[in-house]
């Protein structure tokens, strides 16, 4: 692999811009991501009940 080294300041700028961009995308997609997160959480909570009912 050919990795190139960046100085500290460009790395810091890239990290800050990335964090701001990810935060903006999360804020923008909150109305879409919230139902998926809730559905995933409920699926994980009901998984033991479903496994129990499938065994019986």
C-alpha atoms as one frame of an Amber mdcrd trajectory, in Angstrom:
protein
   0.000   0.000   0.000   1.191   3.448  -0.814   0.330   5.689   2.127   1.323
   9.302   2.004   1.839  11.417   5.087  -0.077  14.635   5.541   1.001  17.370
   7.893  -0.983  17.899  11.097  -3.026  20.898   9.984  -4.536  19.292   6.843
  -5.331  16.150   8.873  -7.075  18.264  11.499  -8.996  20.211   8.864 -10.073
  16.986   7.150 -11.215  15.482  10.449 -13.196  18.579  11.426 -14.818  18.858
   7.988 -15.678  15.144   8.082 -17.275  15.411  11.524 -19.298  18.460  10.469
 -20.369  16.714   7.255 -21.432  13.540   9.051 -23.338  15.610  11.607 -25.085
  17.503   8.813 -26.049  14.257   7.059 -27.383  12.810  10.305 -29.417  15.967
  10.944 -30.677  15.918   7.349 -31.545  12.219   7.421 -33.010  12.188  10.915
 -36.565  11.850   9.641 -35.481   8.805   7.619 -33.060   7.237  10.095 -35.248
   7.491  13.203 -37.889   4.953  12.050 -35.179   2.529  10.897 -33.396   2.814
  14.219 -36.642   2.283  16.129 -37.517  -0.731  13.966 -34.048  -2.226  14.525
 -34.334  -1.674  18.269 -37.761  -3.297  18.423 -36.555  -6.227  16.323 -33.673
  -6.811  18.728 -35.991  -6.566  21.723 -38.517  -9.037  20.290 -35.929 -11.529
  19.005 -35.819 -13.653  22.206 -39.630 -13.813  22.253 -39.728 -14.860  18.611
 -37.077 -17.540  19.186 -39.035 -18.869  22.178 -42.268 -19.011  20.199 -40.573
 -20.753  17.265 -39.213 -23.485  19.548 -42.668 -24.274  20.940
